[in-house]
Amino acid sequence: MCGERGRAACRWFRKTGKVMNWITLVLLAVIGMMTFNGYRNGFIRELVGLCALILAVPLAGILYDDMYPKVEPIVDNEEAAALISFIAIMGGVLVGGVVVAHLLKKSVDMLNLGRLDDLAGGAFGFVKAAVLCQVVLIALVVFPSPDLREDIDSSPVATALLDAAPVVLAVLPGEFGDALDEFLQKVDEVADGLTPGETPTPVP
């Protein structure tokens, strides 16, 4: 059985045959590209982008309910409307961060901070990519339309990111954490060879 601390590692080794599913490829591509862009952009611009993301996540969690009634009649699907509302609000804040970072470009270039600036930018780009992927994965689990939960379950990268998401969940409403806990519990039961909801047989 997998312990609480070893849950992500245990799941990773049990799923090595599925490691290259499309969710894994997309996540690795996004993280790689955003890390490289962070290296190119430098520390200051990536810091602005990370701050925008940190602001975007709780705002999307709080305000998506207000946008939902306007979207639901258009898509005629409750979960899809909630997902679109959440992503749209978060995306709007992130675009604002990109604009601010672009306005700072000339000022930052004048500082000429050198290689250390590039390396710090890459590190912040990686953190920003990981957090963004976590938030999108959480949203796809909470609002499963389209239902990608089986693909997410089959990706050790996705499940490892979700296992490391308590900090992100701390700034989201409680229903996000409840839905994610239920999903990860089912994943653990499958990883341990149980049917979801089945109680393990005690060892004599």
Secondary structure by P-SEA (a helix, b strand, c coil): cccccaaaaaaaaacccccccaaaaaaaaaaaaaaaaaaaaccaaaaaaaaaaaaaaaaaaccccccccccccccccaaaaaaaaaaaaaaaaaaaaaaaaaaaaaaaaaacccaaaaaaaaaaaaaaaaaaaaaaaaaaaacccccaaaaaaacaaaaaaaaacccccccccaaaaaaaaaaaaaaaaaaacccccccccccc
